[in-house]
Amino acid sequence: MEAVDSQPPASDDSRLYCSLRLEVSMSAWDLFDRKAFPSPSTTSLKAQIVSPFRRARLVFFYYHIPRDLPPMAGGLRFRITAHENPASFEDGHDLLHDGLPWQISLHAITTAVGPRAVLREQLLHERLIMQADLDHCRAMMQKKQRLDPNYMLYRLAQPFVIHFHRKLHAWVVGETEVKPWAHDMFAEHRVQYTREHRSHSIWPYTGSALAQFELSTLPEHAGSDTVVMRIVKILARPTCVVPGYDGSIPTPVEGELVHHTTNRAPIPRLQPWSRKLTPDSSKFTAALRMLVENTRRWPVE
């Protein structure tokens, strides 16, 4: 890495630059905290990074805080450009991982040790992060393992990665705490009427997508805080892997709400998945309530 003497152009004030540049050489790879990106992405992510670097003249390593979110949401990102001039930044593109910008989260920066700690020291030196931010992050995350930033949510309408063949999970980050959310939304639970009366789950689809939580605007949810989920973008096409499947769980559709089939009498019907939020919400519904509260606390301007 070497310092860049010229300053980048003024742009969106939600982007803060770190005056470091990374040449096409991959010698800095060991600075990255691979544990922050669970298997199988460790290998595939490195391949994704190497490939565009070979075609690029320069990669800017910059610090980004999403607009109207707290410092906890910040992270270091890669911007791939075709020219060495910092003015080319706006014409470049961020390195993506699972459809979202790849980044080293503030959480990973806070806990970095050894050679990786140079990133934290540089950011502190340039006052792109404050020691108070690090201390706050460390206090909130002291009992948490490394979290993939693709699953850390701060407000409604924030895309995150979901996989149709496994349980969905996310971490909702508030002002003073982090709450987990999990749901086997795309699993169908079936009961085998045997002597043991056992139940089991099937996952009809493979594939992945970007999804987001929203407050419902459906007439049946009027006057309540009811959360629904929308498929924002399909990353890997959903494929049914259950022969002769009856479609009780509908195929996810880009741009549409997630639906499921109710088994309530007299006739099963298709309806959007939803969760009504109440003061006595369960542990996982409480995470969604905090997401709604965050959205009202940090409105998008």
C-alpha positions in Angstrom: 0.0 0.0 0.0 1.1 3.5 -0.6 -0.3 6.9 0.2 -2.1 8.9 -2.5 -1.0 12.5 -2.4 -3.9 13.9 -4.6 -7.3 14.2 -3.0 -10.4 12.4 -4.5 -13.2 14.5 -5.9 -15.9 15.8 -3.7 -19.0 13.5 -3.9 -21.7 12.0 -1.8 -21.0 13.0 1.8 -21.8 9.5 3.0 -18.5 8.3 1.5 -15.3 9.0 3.4 -12.0 8.3 1.8 -9.0 6.5 3.3 -5.9 7.9 1.6 -4.6 4.5 0.9 -4.4 2.8 -2.5 -3.9 -0.8 -3.3 -1.9 -1.7 -6.4 -2.8 -4.7 -8.5 -0.5 -6.8 -6.4 -2.3 -9.0 -3.9 0.4 -8.6 -1.2 -2.1 -7.0 1.1 -4.4 -10.0 1.2 -3.1 -11.1 4.6 -4.5 -7.9 6.1 -8.0 -9.1 5.5 -9.9 -10.9 8.2 -11.0 -14.0 6.3 -12.9 -15.3 9.4 -15.4 -12.5 8.8 -16.5 -14.3 5.7 -17.8 -17.8 6.5 -17.1 -20.8 4.3 -17.4 -21.3 1.3 -16.8 -17.6 0.6 -13.2 -17.6 1.8 -11.9 -19.2 -1.3 -14.5 -17.8 -3.8 -14.1 -14.3 -2.5 -10.4 -14.3 -3.0 -10.9 -15.5 -6.6 -13.5 -12.7 -7.2 -10.9 -10.2 -5.9 -8.0 -11.4 -8.0 -9.9 -11.5 -11.3 -11.0 -7.8 -11.4 -7.7 -6.7 -10.1 -5.9 -8.1 -13.1 -8.1 -5.9 -15.4 -7.9 -2.8 -13.3 -5.3 0.0 -13.1 -6.0 0.8 -9.5 -8.2 -0.1 -6.6 -9.2 2.5 -4.0 -9.6 1.3 -0.5 -12.1 3.7 1.0 -14.2 4.0 4.2 -17.9 4.2 3.7 -20.7 5.1 6.2 -24.2 4.7 4.7 -26.2 7.9 4.8 -28.1 8.5 8.0 -26.9 5.4 9.8 -24.6 5.4 12.9 -20.8 4.9 12.7 -21.4 1.2 13.6 -22.6 0.6 10.0 -19.3 1.8 8.5 -16.7 -0.3 6.7 -13.8 -0.4 4.3 -14.6 -1.2 0.7 -12.9 -1.7 -2.6 -13.6 0.6 -5.5 -12.2 -0.7 -8.8 -11.3 1.9 -11.4 -9.7 2.0 -14.8 -7.5 5.0 -14.2 -5.0 6.1 -11.5 -6.5 9.6 -11.3 -8.8 9.8 -8.2 -11.3 11.6 -10.4 -12.1 8.2 -11.9 -13.6 7.1 -8.6 -17.1 7.9 -9.5 -16.9 6.0 -12.7 -15.6 2.9 -11.0 -17.5 0.1 -9.2 -17.4 -1.6 -5.8 -16.3 -5.2 -5.5 -19.4 -7.2 -4.8 -19.9 -10.3 -2.6 -23.3 -12.0 -2.8 -24.8 -9.0 -4.6 -23.7 -6.5 -2.0 -20.5 -4.4 -1.6 -17.7 -6.4 -0.1 -16.4 -4.7 3.0 -14.4 -5.1 6.2 -16.9 -4.0 8.9 -16.1 -1.7 11.8 -16.6 -4.8 14.0 -13.8 -6.6 12.2 -11.6 -3.5 12.2 -12.2 -3.1 16.0 -11.1 -6.6 16.8 -8.2 -6.8 14.2 -4.8 -7.9 15.7 -1.3 -8.2 14.3 -0.7 -6.9 10.8 -4.4 -6.3 10.3 -4.4 -3.7 13.0 -2.6 -1.3 10.6 -6.0 -0.6 9.0 -7.5 0.6 12.3 -4.5 2.7 13.1 -4.6 4.4 9.7 -8.3 5.1 10.0 -7.8 6.6 13.4 -4.9 8.7 12.2 -7.0 10.1 9.4 -9.9 10.6 11.8 -12.3 8.6 9.6 -13.2 6.7 12.7 -13.0 7.8 16.3 -11.8 5.9 19.3 -15.2 6.4 20.8 -16.7 4.5 17.9 -14.3 1.6 18.4 -15.0 1.5 22.1 -18.8 1.5 21.5 -18.5 -1.2 18.9 -16.3 -3.4 21.2 -18.8 -3.0 24.1 -21.8 -4.0 21.9 -20.0 -6.9 20.3 -18.0 -8.3 23.2 -20.0 -11.5 23.3 -20.5 -11.9 19.6 -18.5 -13.9 17.1 -17.4 -12.3 13.9 -20.5 -11.2 11.9 -20.7 -11.1 8.1 -21.8 -7.5 7.3 -24.1 -8.9 4.7 -26.3 -10.1 7.6 -26.2 -7.0 9.8 -29.3 -4.9 9.6 -29.9 -1.4 10.8 -33.2 -0.4 9.3 -36.1 -1.6 7.2 -35.6 -1.7 3.4 -32.0 -2.7 3.8 -31.2 -5.6 1.5 -29.5 -8.7 3.0 -28.7 -12.2 1.6 -31.0 -15.1 1.9 -30.7 -18.7 0.8 -33.8 -20.7 -0.1 -32.3 -24.0 1.1 -31.4 -23.1 4.6 -32.6 -21.2 7.6 -32.6 -17.4 7.2 -30.7 -15.4 9.8 -29.7 -11.8 10.4 -28.4 -9.6 13.2 -30.3 -6.3 14.0 -28.0 -3.6 15.3 -29.5 -1.0 17.6 -28.1 1.9 19.5 -26.9 -0.2 22.5 -27.5 -3.9 21.6 -27.6 -6.5 18.9 -30.5 -8.9 18.5 -30.6 -12.1 16.4 -33.4 -13.0 14.0 -33.8 -16.4 12.4 -36.6 -18.1 10.5 -37.0 -21.3 8.4 -39.2 -19.4 6.0 -38.7 -21.5 3.0 -39.0 -24.9 4.8 -42.2 -26.9 4.8 -43.0 -28.8 8.0 -44.7 -32.1 7.4 -46.0 -34.6 9.9 -45.7 -38.3 9.5 -48.7 -40.0 11.1 -46.8 -42.9 12.6 -46.8 -44.4 16.1 -44.2 -41.8 17.0 -46.1 -39.0 15.2 -42.9 -37.5 13.9 -42.5 -34.3 12.0 -39.8 -33.3 9.5 -38.9 -30.3 7.3 -38.2 -30.2 3.6 -36.6 -27.4 1.7 -38.2 -27.4 -1.8 -35.9 -24.8 -3.4 -32.2 -24.1 -3.9 -31.0 -20.6 -4.9 -30.4 -17.2 -3.2 -31.6 -13.6 -3.3 -31.4 -10.2 -1.8 -34.4 -9.6 0.4 -35.6 -6.8 2.7 -38.1 -6.2 5.5 -40.8 -3.7 5.0 -43.7 -2.3 7.0 -46.9 -3.8 5.4 -49.2 -1.5 3.5 -51.8 -4.3 3.0 -55.4 -3.4 4.0 -55.6 -6.3 6.5 -52.6 -4.9 8.4 -53.8 -1.3 8.6 -53.3 0.4 11.9 -50.6 -2.1 13.1 -46.8 -2.5 12.8 -46.7 -5.6 10.7 -43.5 -6.6 8.9 -43.4 -8.4 5.5 -40.4 -9.5 3.4 -39.8 -8.7 -0.3 -37.5 -10.4 -2.7 -35.4 -7.5 -4.1 -33.1 -9.3 -6.5 -32.6 -13.0 -7.4 -28.9 -13.9 -7.2 -29.2 -17.6 -8.0 -32.4 -18.8 -9.7 -34.7 -20.8 -7.4 -34.9 -24.4 -8.5 -37.3 -26.9 -7.1 -35.5 -30.0 -5.9 -38.5 -32.0 -4.6 -40.0 -34.2 -7.4 -43.7 -33.6 -7.8 -43.8 -30.8 -5.3 -47.3 -29.4 -4.9 -46.1 -25.7 -4.4 -47.3 -25.2 -0.9 -44.4 -22.8 -0.6 -44.5 -20.7 -3.8 -41.4 -20.1 -5.9 -39.8 -16.8 -4.8 -40.3 -14.1 -7.4 -38.1 -11.0 -7.8 -39.9 -7.8 -6.8 -42.7 -9.7 -5.0 -43.5 -10.3 -1.3 -42.6 -13.7 0.1 -45.8 -15.8 0.2 -46.8 -19.0 1.9 -49.9 -21.2 2.0 -52.0 -21.2 5.2 -53.6 -24.5 6.3 -56.5 -22.8 8.1 -60.0 -24.1 7.5 -62.0 -24.2 5.5 -59.8 -23.7 2.4 -56.0 -23.3 2.4 -55.0 -20.0 0.7 -51.9 -18.1 -0.4 -51.0 -15.0 1.6 -47.9 -12.9 2.2 -45.6 -13.9 5.1 -46.0 -11.4 7.9 -45.2 -10.7 11.5 -47.3 -8.4 13.7 -45.2 -6.6 16.2 -46.5 -6.3 19.8 -44.9 -5.2 23.0 -44.8 -8.8 24.2 -43.1 -10.0 21.1 -41.0 -13.2 21.1 -37.2 -13.0 21.1 -36.9 -13.1 17.3 -39.9 -10.9 16.7 -38.3 -8.4 19.1 -35.4 -8.1 16.6 -37.9 -6.9 14.0 -39.4 -4.4 16.4 -36.0 -3.0 17.0 -35.6 -2.7 13.2 -38.8 -0.7 13.0 -37.6 1.5 15.9 -34.2 2.1 14.2 -36.0 3.2 11.0 -37.9 5.8 12.8 -34.9 6.9 14.7 -32.7 7.1 11.6 -35.0 8.2 8.8 -33.7 8.4 5.3 -33.4 12.0 4.2 
